[in-house]
Amino acid sequence: MKIVGVCACTAGLAHTFMAQKKLLSVGKERGHFVNIETQGSMGVENELSIEDIKDADFVILATDIKISTDRFVGKKVIKVPTNVAIKGTIKLYEKLEQSI
Amino acid sequence: MNEVLNEKNIYLNLEVNTKEEVIELLAEELNKTNKLINKELFIEDVYKREAEGITGIENGLALPHGKSSGVKKTTIVVAKLKKAIFWETLDDSLVDLVVLFAVRLEDKNETHLKLLSRIAGNLAEEENIEKIKKLTNKKEIIEILEKEW
């Protein structure tokens, strides 16, 4: 599957990037193409393009703070806290894989 | 030498009994090495972050952090604990590896922030945690933490 996502936590220092790394590595292991934008202390990084979003089968929002989601209207979106993306990464992907 | 994470800020066998004790001790070490402007303020900001959500992760790792005007120089401290202590974690594990981020409030230094994000990412991987726990060579610990991904 093609999966895009956004990670953002309260301080923008640790959880954002832990979640990003976990989503990328576990997603790759399971044969998905994963692209994750981060909104942390450096601002927006690895920003998702319109094409990335258009082509994606799923959008994962691993966020502890409010972010703008206008870009994802009409997409299949799953929203979880960053902690779930860090600790329950495999379960999260299993859920996506089952619901496709 | 890297100013954010270097061998001087790695403690291999720290003897503490509580979370409060670790934070106080590591803050004092940062203070002694002139990384803080105001130790009390830094500790207060670390606890403010603790109150927003748990910083214990899994596999015995905790990643407390303070982005604080009490910090003079952005620094990372790594402490391997002699015995595991109670800390709120995602998997209910006890904590025996504490990585404390002390970050200047106004730090816009791309190199610093990139390094922090890379280290956080590496700490998300269980195999890296296991390696760090086994290692006693500080250089090798730094290599694992700073690995590109």
gemmi code that builds the backbone of each chain (N, CA, C; Angstrom):
import gemmi

chains = {
    "A": [
        ("MET", (0.836, -1.198, 0.000), (0.000, 0.000, 0.000), (0.871, 1.248, 0.000)),
        ("LYS", (0.278, 2.307, -0.477), (0.955, 3.601, -0.336), (0.343, 4.326, 0.860)),
        ("ILE", (1.204, 4.715, 1.760), (0.721, 5.335, 2.993), (1.453, 6.647, 3.217)),
        ("VAL", (0.708, 7.673, 3.525), (1.352, 8.925, 3.932), (0.911, 9.224, 5.356)),
        ("GLY", (1.640, 10.092, 6.019), (1.271, 10.405, 7.386), (1.881, 11.701, 7.860)),
        ("VAL", (1.367, 12.154, 8.982), (1.925, 13.336, 9.635), (2.131, 12.991, 11.110)),
        ("CYS", (3.305, 13.350, 11.633), (3.558, 13.172, 13.062), (3.775, 14.533, 13.706)),
        ("ALA", (3.163, 14.736, 14.854), (3.336, 15.986, 15.601), (3.031, 15.740, 17.071)),
        ("CYS", (3.938, 16.173, 17.947), (3.698, 16.011, 19.390), (3.779, 17.372, 20.067)),
        ("THR", (3.624, 17.384, 21.385), (3.518, 18.675, 22.073), (4.807, 19.498, 22.006)),
        ("ALA", (5.938, 18.885, 22.332), (7.191, 19.647, 22.342), (7.862, 19.662, 20.964)),
        ("GLY", (7.513, 18.693, 20.134), (8.111, 18.626, 18.796), (9.569, 18.223, 18.813)),
        ("LEU", (9.965, 17.509, 19.862), (11.380, 17.136, 19.995), (11.607, 15.640, 19.874)),
        ("ALA", (10.808, 14.872, 20.588), (11.115, 13.442, 20.682), (10.052, 12.543, 20.045)),
        ("HIS", (8.829, 12.608, 20.564), (7.806, 11.658, 20.124), (7.509, 11.758, 18.624)),
        ("THR", (7.523, 12.977, 18.099), (7.275, 13.184, 16.668), (8.206, 12.317, 15.824)),
        ("PHE", (9.468, 12.329, 16.193), (10.459, 11.653, 15.362), (10.568, 10.166, 15.675)),
        ("MET", (10.240, 9.804, 16.902), (10.177, 8.378, 17.228), (9.040, 7.741, 16.430)),
        ("ALA", (7.905, 8.438, 16.401), (6.753, 7.910, 15.661), (7.074, 7.830, 14.168)),
        ("GLN", (7.713, 8.862, 13.648), (8.080, 8.865, 12.226), (8.974, 7.666, 11.891)),
        ("LYS", (10.015, 7.488, 12.714), (10.969, 6.408, 12.456), (10.280, 5.049, 12.510)),
        ("LYS", (9.437, 4.845, 13.519), (8.746, 3.573, 13.668), (7.793, 3.314, 12.491)),
        ("LEU", (7.046, 4.336, 12.086), (6.112, 4.162, 10.965), (6.873, 3.831, 9.687)),
        ("LEU", (8.019, 4.470, 9.488), (8.820, 4.207, 8.286), (9.406, 2.800, 8.314)),
        ("SER", (10.034, 2.419, 9.420), (10.745, 1.137, 9.416), (9.769, -0.047, 9.422)),
        ("VAL", (8.733, 0.020, 10.235), (7.775, -1.096, 10.267), (6.989, -1.165, 8.948)),
        ("GLY", (6.631, -0.020, 8.406), (5.906, 0.014, 7.135), (6.716, -0.623, 6.012)),
        ("LYS", (7.997, -0.290, 5.989), (8.885, -0.836, 4.960), (9.002, -2.354, 5.104)),
        ("GLU", (9.180, -2.802, 6.337), (9.249, -4.243, 6.614), (8.026, -4.985, 6.085)),
        ("ARG", (6.873, -4.320, 6.144), (5.624, -4.959, 5.733), (5.308, -4.710, 4.264)),
        ("GLY", (6.271, -4.131, 3.552), (6.137, -3.990, 2.110), (5.336, -2.778, 1.641)),
        ("HIS", (5.167, -1.798, 2.489), (4.430, -0.595, 2.092), (5.383, 0.522, 1.673)),
        ("PHE", (4.838, 1.447, 0.902), (5.587, 2.658, 0.597), (5.085, 3.747, 1.541)),
        ("VAL", (5.952, 4.184, 2.402), (5.508, 5.104, 3.455), (6.261, 6.424, 3.372)),
        ("ASN", (5.523, 7.491, 3.497), (6.109, 8.825, 3.471), (5.510, 9.615, 4.626)),
        ("ILE", (6.371, 10.110, 5.507), (5.858, 10.760, 6.716), (6.369, 12.190, 6.850)),
        ("GLU", (5.433, 13.099, 6.959), (5.773, 14.504, 7.223), (5.856, 14.704, 8.740)),
        ("THR", (6.772, 15.567, 9.174), (6.818, 15.896, 10.601), (6.546, 17.380, 10.805)),
        ("GLN", (5.812, 17.668, 11.857), (5.602, 19.055, 12.256), (6.140, 19.166, 13.670)),
        ("GLY", (7.421, 19.517, 13.765), (8.077, 19.549, 15.071), (8.778, 20.873, 15.299)),
        ("SER", (9.851, 20.809, 16.081), (10.540, 22.051, 16.454), (11.237, 22.713, 15.270)),
        ("MET", (11.426, 21.971, 14.178), (12.036, 22.573, 12.982), (10.970, 23.021, 11.995)),
        ("GLY", (9.719, 23.020, 12.421), (8.631, 23.357, 11.522), (8.248, 22.146, 10.689)),
        ("VAL", (7.662, 22.386, 9.531), (7.242, 21.275, 8.679), (8.457, 20.728, 7.942)),
        ("GLU", (8.640, 19.416, 8.044), (9.735, 18.777, 7.323), (9.201, 17.602, 6.533)),
        ("ASN", (9.892, 17.336, 5.417), (9.472, 16.273, 4.521), (7.988, 16.450, 4.149)),
        ("GLU", (7.656, 17.652, 3.773), (6.255, 17.994, 3.496), (5.669, 17.099, 2.403)),
        ("LEU", (4.466, 16.593, 2.639), (3.797, 15.726, 1.663), (3.357, 16.562, 0.469)),
        ("SER", (3.567, 16.044, -0.713), (3.125, 16.768, -1.905), (1.669, 16.405, -2.206)),
        ("ILE", (1.051, 17.190, -3.039), (-0.336, 16.901, -3.443), (-0.404, 15.514, -4.080)),
        ("GLU", (0.617, 15.167, -4.882), (0.665, 13.845, -5.527), (0.768, 12.728, -4.492)),
        ("ASP", (1.665, 12.937, -3.508), (1.817, 11.925, -2.443), (0.459, 11.610, -1.838)),
        ("ILE", (-0.270, 12.667, -1.532), (-1.559, 12.495, -0.845), (-2.581, 11.858, -1.785)),
        ("LYS", (-2.584, 12.318, -3.033), (-3.543, 11.792, -4.010), (-3.350, 10.285, -4.214)),
        ("ASP", (-2.090, 9.858, -4.277), (-1.784, 8.448, -4.557), (-1.920, 7.544, -3.338)),
        ("ALA", (-2.066, 8.122, -2.166), (-2.014, 7.312, -0.942), (-3.305, 6.528, -0.724)),
        ("ASP", (-3.146, 5.261, -0.264), (-4.304, 4.456, 0.098), (-4.794, 4.830, 1.496)),
        ("PHE", (-3.860, 5.292, 2.318), (-4.201, 5.623, 3.694), (-3.415, 6.825, 4.180)),
        ("VAL", (-4.021, 7.544, 5.101), (-3.318, 8.641, 5.773), (-3.276, 8.318, 7.269)),
        ("ILE", (-2.072, 8.296, 7.824), (-1.948, 8.096, 9.276), (-1.616, 9.443, 9.918)),
        ("LEU", (-2.445, 9.875, 10.824), (-2.128, 11.086, 11.581), (-1.740, 10.661, 12.991)),
        ("ALA", (-0.443, 10.722, 13.284), (0.036, 10.386, 14.629), (0.312, 11.714, 15.320)),
        ("THR", (-0.721, 12.235, 15.953), (-0.618, 13.614, 16.454), (-1.178, 13.750, 17.869)),
        ("ASP", (-0.492, 14.560, 18.658), (-0.956, 14.874, 20.016), (-1.479, 16.308, 20.085)),
        ("ILE", (-1.298, 17.035, 18.993), (-1.770, 18.419, 18.943), (-2.650, 18.577, 17.708)),
        ("LYS", (-3.375, 19.654, 17.664), (-4.262, 19.882, 16.535), (-3.445, 20.301, 15.304)),
        ("ILE", (-3.674, 19.649, 14.178), (-3.023, 20.098, 12.953), (-4.095, 20.275, 11.882)),
        ("SER", (-3.759, 21.000, 10.853), (-4.722, 21.213, 9.776), (-4.852, 19.948, 8.934)),
        ("THR", (-6.108, 19.533, 8.664), (-6.305, 18.281, 7.934), (-7.066, 18.496, 6.612)),
        ("ASP", (-7.184, 19.737, 6.208), (-7.909, 20.063, 4.962), (-7.382, 19.263, 3.768)),
        ("ARG", (-6.067, 19.037, 3.773), (-5.432, 18.341, 2.646), (-5.939, 16.913, 2.490)),
        ("PHE", (-6.498, 16.356, 3.561), (-6.822, 14.929, 3.552), (-8.313, 14.638, 3.396)),
        ("VAL", (-9.073, 15.653, 3.093), (-10.520, 15.467, 2.915), (-10.755, 14.447, 1.800)),
        ("GLY", (-11.610, 13.456, 2.068), (-11.919, 12.439, 1.060), (-10.984, 11.241, 1.102)),
        ("LYS", (-9.942, 11.318, 1.944), (-9.020, 10.178, 2.055), (-9.417, 9.309, 3.245)),
        ("LYS", (-8.911, 8.073, 3.237), (-9.097, 7.232, 4.420), (-8.051, 7.657, 5.445)),
        ("VAL", (-8.536, 8.201, 6.550), (-7.620, 8.750, 7.550), (-7.749, 7.973, 8.854)),
        ("ILE", (-6.613, 7.602, 9.430), (-6.648, 7.014, 10.763), (-5.840, 7.923, 11.683)),
        ("LYS", (-6.453, 8.289, 12.809), (-5.803, 9.222, 13.725), (-5.494, 8.531, 15.035)),
        ("VAL", (-4.242, 8.629, 15.440), (-3.814, 8.009, 16.706), (-2.872, 8.967, 17.443)),
        ("PRO", (-2.725, 8.791, 18.748), (-1.692, 9.564, 19.448), (-0.300, 9.067, 19.041)),
        ("THR", (0.716, 9.892, 19.178), (2.074, 9.468, 18.795), (2.479, 8.197, 19.538)),
        ("ASN", (2.064, 8.091, 20.800), (2.401, 6.903, 21.597), (1.960, 5.603, 20.932)),
        ("VAL", (0.807, 5.635, 20.304), (0.288, 4.428, 19.642), (1.127, 4.108, 18.402)),
        ("ALA", (1.563, 5.143, 17.710), (2.420, 4.916, 16.538), (3.783, 4.376, 16.952)),
        ("ILE", (4.217, 4.711, 18.163), (5.520, 4.248, 18.648), (5.416, 2.825, 19.200)),
        ("LYS", (4.415, 2.615, 20.040), (4.319, 1.331, 20.752), (3.508, 0.294, 19.974)),
        ("GLY", (2.456, 0.745, 19.278), (1.559, -0.216, 18.632), (1.658, -0.190, 17.117)),
        ("THR", (2.868, 0.021, 16.611), (3.052, 0.217, 15.172), (2.551, -0.969, 14.345)),
        ("ILE", (2.904, -2.168, 14.783), (2.520, -3.359, 14.015), (1.005, -3.500, 13.994)),
        ("LYS", (0.379, -3.332, 15.160), (-1.088, -3.429, 15.251), (-1.753, -2.388, 14.367)),
        ("LEU", (-1.174, -1.209, 14.348), (-1.728, -0.127, 13.539), (-1.714, -0.517, 12.059)),
        ("TYR", (-0.598, -1.067, 11.607), (-0.512, -1.488, 10.205), (-1.454, -2.662, 9.921)),
        ("GLU", (-1.555, -3.572, 10.887), (-2.465, -4.717, 10.697), (-3.890, -4.222, 10.467)),
        ("LYS", (-4.250, -3.205, 11.230), (-5.594, -2.642, 11.114), (-5.805, -2.046, 9.711)),
        ("LEU", (-4.818, -1.332, 9.237), (-4.914, -0.742, 7.891), (-5.005, -1.829, 6.833)),
        ("GLU", (-4.164, -2.845, 6.994), (-4.122, -3.916, 5.993), (-5.455, -4.667, 5.925)),
        ("GLN", (-6.099, -4.822, 7.072), (-7.372, -5.542, 7.104), (-8.508, -4.722, 6.518)),
        ("SER", (-8.371, -3.419, 6.601), (-9.518, -2.592, 6.213), (-9.442, -2.133, 4.758)),
        ("ILE", (-8.414, -2.580, 4.044), (-8.293, -2.121, 2.649), (-9.249, -2.900, 1.751)),
    ],
    "B": [
        ("MET", (34.826, 17.977, 18.582), (33.852, 17.153, 19.296), (32.457, 17.777, 19.201)),
        ("ASN", (31.503, 16.897, 19.087), (30.114, 17.323, 19.043), (29.719, 17.964, 20.382)),
        ("GLU", (29.173, 19.158, 20.310), (28.866, 19.867, 21.559), (27.541, 19.434, 22.192)),
        ("VAL", (26.673, 18.823, 21.397), (25.363, 18.446, 21.927), (25.415, 17.098, 22.658)),
        ("LEU", (26.116, 16.162, 22.064), (26.252, 14.840, 22.687), (27.709, 14.418, 22.636)),
        ("ASN", (28.338, 14.352, 23.782), (29.698, 13.821, 23.799), (29.903, 12.919, 25.013)),
        ("GLU", (31.068, 12.293, 25.049), (31.298, 11.234, 26.049), (31.156, 11.709, 27.486)),
        ("LYS", (31.412, 13.002, 27.697), (31.309, 13.533, 29.060), (29.881, 13.486, 29.588)),
        ("ASN", (28.926, 13.438, 28.667), (27.533, 13.460, 29.092), (26.898, 12.067, 29.097)),
        ("ILE", (27.733, 11.057, 29.121), (27.217, 9.685, 29.191), (27.618, 9.063, 30.528)),
        ("TYR", (26.633, 8.574, 31.254), (26.871, 7.946, 32.551), (26.526, 6.473, 32.434)),
        ("LEU", (27.484, 5.631, 32.789), (27.321, 4.210, 32.496), (26.692, 3.398, 33.618)),
        ("ASN", (26.782, 3.861, 34.820), (26.335, 3.008, 35.928), (25.781, 3.862, 37.059)),
        ("LEU", (24.802, 4.650, 36.698), (24.288, 5.634, 37.645), (23.416, 4.957, 38.704)),
        ("GLU", (23.712, 5.303, 39.952), (22.956, 4.681, 41.037), (21.902, 5.650, 41.552)),
        ("VAL", (20.644, 5.350, 41.219), (19.527, 6.191, 41.671), (18.342, 5.292, 42.005)),
        ("ASN", (17.420, 5.843, 42.766), (16.255, 5.040, 43.166), (14.943, 5.529, 42.583)),
        ("THR", (14.890, 6.806, 42.214), (13.634, 7.359, 41.717), (13.862, 8.244, 40.493)),
        ("LYS", (12.756, 8.467, 39.790), (12.742, 9.358, 38.638), (13.200, 10.767, 39.050)),
        ("GLU", (12.664, 11.238, 40.177), (12.994, 12.580, 40.662), (14.498, 12.704, 40.904)),
        ("GLU", (15.059, 11.637, 41.450), (16.482, 11.629, 41.750), (17.321, 11.712, 40.472)),
        ("VAL", (16.924, 10.964, 39.435), (17.677, 11.003, 38.166), (17.628, 12.412, 37.572)),
        ("ILE", (16.423, 12.979, 37.529), (16.280, 14.293, 36.896), (17.121, 15.336, 37.645)),
        ("GLU", (17.052, 15.288, 38.968), (17.825, 16.223, 39.787), (19.333, 16.038, 39.554)),
        ("LEU", (19.755, 14.787, 39.541), (21.177, 14.503, 39.400), (21.720, 14.920, 38.026)),
        ("LEU", (20.960, 14.607, 36.997), (21.415, 14.943, 35.645), (21.371, 16.460, 35.428)),
        ("ALA", (20.357, 17.103, 36.009), (20.282, 18.562, 35.909), (21.480, 19.194, 36.621)),
        ("GLU", (21.850, 18.621, 37.757), (23.004, 19.147, 38.490), (24.292, 18.977, 37.680)),
        ("GLU", (24.421, 17.841, 37.002), (25.602, 17.627, 36.158), (25.639, 18.647, 35.020)),
        ("LEU", (24.476, 18.905, 34.428), (24.396, 19.902, 33.348), (24.776, 21.278, 33.885)),
        ("ASN", (24.324, 21.549, 35.090), (24.598, 22.828, 35.722), (26.104, 22.998, 35.984)),
        ("LYS", (26.708, 21.944, 36.499), (28.142, 21.979, 36.818), (28.986, 22.210, 35.577)),
        ("THR", (28.519, 21.670, 34.438), (29.304, 21.803, 33.219), (28.859, 23.019, 32.410)),
        ("ASN", (28.121, 23.899, 33.087), (27.818, 25.206, 32.497), (26.862, 25.161, 31.293)),
        ("LYS", (25.959, 24.177, 31.294), (24.997, 24.075, 30.185), (23.679, 24.775, 30.520)),
        ("LEU", (23.527, 25.124, 31.805), (22.263, 25.736, 32.225), (22.477, 27.176, 32.691)),
        ("ILE", (21.404, 27.947, 32.573), (21.411, 29.295, 33.135), (20.735, 29.234, 34.504)),
        ("ASN", (19.670, 28.406, 34.545), (18.887, 28.323, 35.764), (18.391, 26.886, 35.925)),
        ("LYS", (19.016, 26.196, 36.839), (18.717, 24.775, 37.026), (17.272, 24.536, 37.465)),
        ("GLU", (16.799, 25.344, 38.418), (15.430, 25.154, 38.937), (14.399, 25.323, 37.827)),
        ("LEU", (14.633, 26.347, 37.007), (13.707, 26.615, 35.905), (13.721, 25.458, 34.902)),
        ("PHE", (14.908, 24.949, 34.627), (15.010, 23.811, 33.708), (14.230, 22.614, 34.248)),
        ("ILE", (14.456, 22.302, 35.528), (13.755, 21.159, 36.134), (12.241, 21.378, 36.083)),
        ("GLU", (11.828, 22.602, 36.352), (10.398, 22.928, 36.301), (9.830, 22.650, 34.903)),
        ("ASP", (10.577, 23.024, 33.880), (10.111, 22.808, 32.508), (10.115, 21.326, 32.121)),
        ("VAL", (11.055, 20.576, 32.675), (11.049, 19.125, 32.440), (9.766, 18.525, 33.023)),
        ("TYR", (9.405, 18.953, 34.224), (8.193, 18.424, 34.857), (6.922, 18.914, 34.169)),
        ("LYS", (6.989, 20.116, 33.600), (5.842, 20.604, 32.828), (5.584, 19.667, 31.656)),
        ("ARG", (6.656, 19.258, 30.993), (6.526, 18.329, 29.877), (6.033, 16.970, 30.369)),
        ("GLU", (6.534, 16.537, 31.520), (6.075, 15.265, 32.094), (4.563, 15.297, 32.320)),
        ("ALA", (4.063, 16.453, 32.723), (2.638, 16.581, 33.037), (1.773, 16.518, 31.780)),
        ("GLU", (2.369, 16.809, 30.629), (1.605, 16.785, 29.373), (1.437, 15.383, 28.810)),
        ("GLY", (2.239, 14.462, 29.285), (2.147, 13.092, 28.778), (3.405, 12.346, 29.153)),
        ("ILE", (3.282, 11.032, 29.263), (4.418, 10.272, 29.778), (5.585, 10.269, 28.797)),
        ("THR", (6.791, 10.263, 29.362), (8.000, 10.266, 28.530), (8.726, 8.924, 28.604)),
        ("GLY", (8.181, 8.020, 29.418), (8.711, 6.671, 29.384), (8.224, 6.039, 28.093)),
        ("ILE", (9.079, 5.308, 27.406), (8.669, 4.723, 26.129), (8.467, 3.229, 26.364)),
        ("GLU", (9.291, 2.390, 25.794), (9.225, 0.957, 26.085), (10.627, 0.389, 26.161)),
        ("ASN", (10.728, -0.866, 26.495), (12.019, -1.540, 26.638), (12.949, -0.850, 27.650)),
        ("GLY", (12.345, -0.240, 28.671), (13.161, 0.348, 29.733), (13.752, 1.706, 29.416)),
        ("LEU", (13.204, 2.363, 28.395), (13.737, 3.675, 27.997), (12.819, 4.815, 28.449)),
        ("ALA", (13.424, 5.870, 28.963), (12.672, 7.106, 29.209), (13.411, 8.264, 28.545)),
        ("LEU", (12.620, 9.165, 27.993), (13.186, 10.271, 27.213), (12.623, 11.612, 27.720)),
        ("PRO", (12.956, 11.983, 28.946), (12.435, 13.264, 29.444), (13.064, 14.417, 28.675)),
        ("HIS", (12.328, 15.507, 28.533), (12.939, 16.641, 27.843), (12.386, 17.972, 28.311)),
        ("GLY", (13.277, 18.935, 28.306), (12.855, 20.280, 28.676), (13.359, 21.266, 27.651)),
        ("LYS", (12.380, 21.947, 27.025), (12.743, 23.059, 26.157), (12.540, 24.268, 27.050)),
        ("SER", (13.637, 24.907, 27.421), (13.541, 25.796, 28.579), (14.458, 27.007, 28.462)),
        ("SER", (13.974, 28.121, 28.985), (14.831, 29.315, 29.026), (15.900, 29.149, 30.108)),
        ("GLY", (15.819, 28.068, 30.877), (16.861, 27.774, 31.849), (18.072, 27.079, 31.245)),
        ("VAL", (17.984, 26.770, 29.943), (19.092, 26.069, 29.276), (19.965, 27.059, 28.510)),
        ("LYS", (21.273, 26.947, 28.710), (22.203, 27.814, 27.985), (22.659, 27.151, 26.690)),
        ("LYS", (23.026, 25.870, 26.792), (23.508, 25.138, 25.614), (22.740, 23.835, 25.455)),
        ("THR", (22.143, 23.659, 24.300), (21.397, 22.428, 24.027), (22.317, 21.214, 24.198)),
        ("THR", (21.903, 20.298, 25.062), (22.752, 19.158, 25.417), (21.908, 17.899, 25.634)),
        ("ILE", (22.490, 16.767, 25.290), (21.834, 15.489, 25.562), (22.649, 14.720, 26.587)),
        ("VAL", (21.958, 14.190, 27.584), (22.618, 13.377, 28.595), (22.065, 11.958, 28.516)),
        ("VAL", (22.960, 10.994, 28.537), (22.541, 9.593, 28.516), (22.950, 8.964, 29.839)),
        ("ALA", (21.996, 8.318, 30.503), (22.326, 7.652, 31.763), (21.837, 6.216, 31.742)),
        ("LYS", (22.797, 5.313, 31.846), (22.445, 3.901, 32.032), (22.399, 3.676, 33.531)),
        ("LEU", (21.285, 3.159, 34.020), (21.106, 3.053, 35.461), (21.565, 1.695, 35.979)),
        ("LYS", (22.121, 1.729, 37.169), (22.614, 0.497, 37.796), (21.449, -0.461, 38.025)),
        ("LYS", (20.334, 0.093, 38.492), (19.141, -0.767, 38.614), (17.921, -0.029, 38.067)),
        ("ALA", (16.978, -0.812, 37.555), (15.794, -0.222, 36.922), (14.899, 0.452, 37.958)),
        ("ILE", (14.321, 1.571, 37.586), (13.471, 2.321, 38.513), (12.065, 2.499, 37.935)),
        ("PHE", (11.142, 2.889, 38.784), (9.780, 3.137, 38.302), (9.714, 4.437, 37.509)),
        ("TRP", (9.057, 4.368, 36.378), (8.828, 5.535, 35.526), (7.598, 5.175, 34.692)),
        ("GLU", (6.701, 6.090, 34.465), (5.521, 5.752, 33.667), (5.965, 5.436, 32.243)),
        ("THR", (5.683, 4.211, 31.766), (6.105, 3.827, 30.412), (4.923, 3.246, 29.632)),
        ("LEU", (5.098, 3.122, 28.326), (4.027, 2.614, 27.465), (3.812, 1.114, 27.633)),
        ("ASP", (4.861, 0.413, 28.030), (4.735, -1.047, 28.172), (4.847, -1.486, 29.629)),
        ("ASP", (4.724, -0.531, 30.553), (4.818, -0.798, 31.995), (6.171, -1.372, 32.413)),
        ("SER", (7.178, -1.196, 31.573), (8.505, -1.679, 31.953), (9.127, -0.694, 32.936)),
        ("LEU", (10.047, -1.197, 33.759), (10.852, -0.316, 34.594), (11.926, 0.295, 33.706)),
        ("VAL", (12.447, 1.432, 34.129), (13.381, 2.164, 33.273), (14.822, 2.005, 33.752)),
        ("ASP", (15.696, 1.631, 32.820), (17.118, 1.596, 33.162), (17.985, 2.334, 32.146)),
        ("LEU", (17.316, 3.063, 31.234), (18.062, 3.913, 30.308), (17.322, 5.253, 30.189)),
        ("VAL", (17.994, 6.317, 30.617), (17.366, 7.640, 30.587), (18.157, 8.532, 29.641)),
        ("VAL", (17.458, 9.100, 28.671), (18.101, 10.044, 27.751), (17.389, 11.382, 27.921)),
        ("LEU", (18.113, 12.335, 28.479), (17.512, 13.633, 28.801), (17.921, 14.681, 27.755)),
        ("PHE", (16.918, 15.317, 27.161), (17.178, 16.399, 26.211), (17.028, 17.731, 26.936)),
        ("ALA", (18.090, 18.499, 26.993), (18.001, 19.867, 27.517), (18.135, 20.792, 26.312)),
        ("VAL", (17.051, 21.487, 25.994), (17.034, 22.250, 24.747), (16.783, 23.728, 25.032)),
        ("ARG", (17.614, 24.550, 24.459), (17.435, 26.003, 24.602), (16.094, 26.406, 24.006)),
        ("LEU", (15.405, 27.275, 24.702), (14.090, 27.705, 24.247), (14.159, 28.294, 22.842)),
        ("GLU", (15.183, 29.062, 22.595), (15.279, 29.767, 21.313), (16.154, 29.034, 20.308)),
        ("ASP", (16.415, 27.758, 20.550), (17.327, 27.057, 19.646), (16.691, 26.843, 18.279)),
        ("LYS", (17.219, 27.566, 17.292), (16.750, 27.373, 15.920), (17.880, 26.756, 15.094)),
        ("ASN", (18.918, 26.319, 15.827), (20.071, 25.740, 15.145), (19.673, 24.416, 14.498)),
        ("GLU", (19.633, 24.455, 13.174), (19.200, 23.310, 12.374), (20.000, 22.044, 12.715)),
        ("THR", (21.317, 22.216, 12.894), (22.176, 21.063, 13.179), (21.795, 20.419, 14.506)),
        ("HIS", (21.555, 21.247, 15.512), (21.149, 20.725, 16.812), (19.828, 19.971, 16.717)),
        ("LEU", (18.851, 20.632, 16.119), (17.504, 20.059, 16.095), (17.455, 18.788, 15.254)),
        ("LYS", (18.203, 18.793, 14.160), (18.275, 17.599, 13.310), (18.883, 16.436, 14.086)),
        ("LEU", (19.925, 16.752, 14.846), (20.588, 15.714, 15.634), (19.623, 15.147, 16.676)),
        ("LEU", (18.876, 16.032, 17.326), (17.900, 15.572, 18.323), (16.874, 14.646, 17.687)),
        ("SER", (16.387, 15.024, 16.503), (15.348, 14.209, 15.876), (15.914, 12.861, 15.432)),
        ("ARG", (17.174, 12.880, 14.995), (17.793, 11.620, 14.572), (17.967, 10.687, 15.772)),
        ("ILE", (18.400, 11.258, 16.887), (18.603, 10.460, 18.098), (17.263, 9.908, 18.596)),
        ("ALA", (16.237, 10.742, 18.602), (14.909, 10.271, 19.035), (14.469, 9.095, 18.169)),
        ("GLY", (14.638, 9.215, 16.854), (14.254, 8.139, 15.933), (15.003, 6.852, 16.223)),
        ("ASN", (16.296, 6.973, 16.445), (17.079, 5.771, 16.725), (16.649, 5.103, 18.025)),
        ("LEU", (16.171, 5.911, 18.954), (15.714, 5.357, 20.231), (14.339, 4.698, 20.122)),
        ("ALA", (13.699, 4.851, 18.973), (12.409, 4.188, 18.769), (12.606, 2.715, 18.422)),
        ("GLU", (13.819, 2.351, 18.035), (14.083, 0.976, 17.591), (14.625, 0.116, 18.726)),
        ("GLU", (13.909, -0.972, 18.980), (14.272, -1.861, 20.080), (15.718, -2.372, 19.985)),
        ("GLU", (16.147, -2.698, 18.765), (17.499, -3.265, 18.644), (18.571, -2.246, 19.049)),
        ("ASN", (18.313, -0.983, 18.814), (19.274, 0.037, 19.241), (19.340, 0.145, 20.763)),
        ("ILE", (18.169, 0.049, 21.393), (18.118, 0.112, 22.857), (18.913, -1.057, 23.458)),
        ("GLU", (18.661, -2.246, 22.896), (19.359, -3.425, 23.423), (20.866, -3.266, 23.301)),
        ("LYS", (21.310, -2.738, 22.148), (22.748, -2.538, 21.940), (23.311, -1.548, 22.957)),
        ("ILE", (22.626, -0.444, 23.129), (23.112, 0.593, 24.049), (23.213, 0.036, 25.463)),
        ("LYS", (22.234, -0.779, 25.832), (22.249, -1.339, 27.187), (23.444, -2.261, 27.413)),
        ("LYS", (23.880, -2.930, 26.344), (25.006, -3.865, 26.492), (26.356, -3.145, 26.438)),
        ("LEU", (26.411, -2.033, 25.716), (27.696, -1.370, 25.481), (28.233, -0.651, 26.708)),
        ("THR", (29.556, -0.651, 26.840), (30.181, 0.157, 27.880), (31.137, 1.172, 27.240)),
        ("ASN", (31.306, 1.057, 25.919), (32.154, 1.993, 25.191), (31.315, 3.201, 24.760)),
        ("LYS", (31.655, 4.361, 25.317), (30.822, 5.551, 25.093), (30.793, 5.978, 23.628)),
        ("LYS", (31.918, 5.802, 22.955), (31.977, 6.158, 21.526), (30.970, 5.344, 20.728)),
        ("GLU", (30.899, 4.066, 21.038), (29.974, 3.183, 20.313), (28.516, 3.537, 20.622)),
        ("ILE", (28.267, 3.946, 21.851), (26.907, 4.369, 22.218), (26.525, 5.596, 21.392)),
        ("ILE", (27.444, 6.528, 21.281), (27.168, 7.756, 20.499), (26.921, 7.403, 19.026)),
        ("GLU", (27.715, 6.478, 18.504), (27.538, 6.076, 17.104), (26.122, 5.557, 16.836)),
        ("ILE", (25.633, 4.731, 17.748), (24.276, 4.180, 17.574), (23.245, 5.291, 17.641)),
        ("LEU", (23.421, 6.196, 18.584), (22.447, 7.282, 18.755), (22.420, 8.239, 17.556)),
        ("GLU", (23.586, 8.448, 16.960), (23.673, 9.460, 15.900), (23.560, 8.902, 14.493)),
        ("LYS", (23.345, 7.608, 14.391), (23.247, 6.933, 13.100), (22.223, 7.601, 12.172)),
        ("GLU", (22.593, 7.747, 10.914), (21.650, 8.301, 9.919), (20.553, 7.289, 9.648)),
        ("TRP", (19.355, 7.753, 9.373), (18.268, 6.829, 9.001), (17.401, 7.408, 7.920)),
    ],
}
model = gemmi.Model(1)
for chain_id, residues in chains.items():
    chain = gemmi.Chain(chain_id)
    for i, (resn, *xyz) in enumerate(residues, 1):
        res = gemmi.Residue()
        res.name, res.seqid = resn, gemmi.SeqId(i, " ")
        for name, pos in zip(("N", "CA", "C"), xyz):
            atom = gemmi.Atom()
            atom.name, atom.element = name, gemmi.Element(name[0])
            atom.pos, atom.b_iso = gemmi.Position(*pos), 0.0
            res.add_atom(atom)
        chain.add_residue(res)
    model.add_chain(chain)
structure = gemmi.Structure()
structure.add_model(model)
structure.setup_entities()
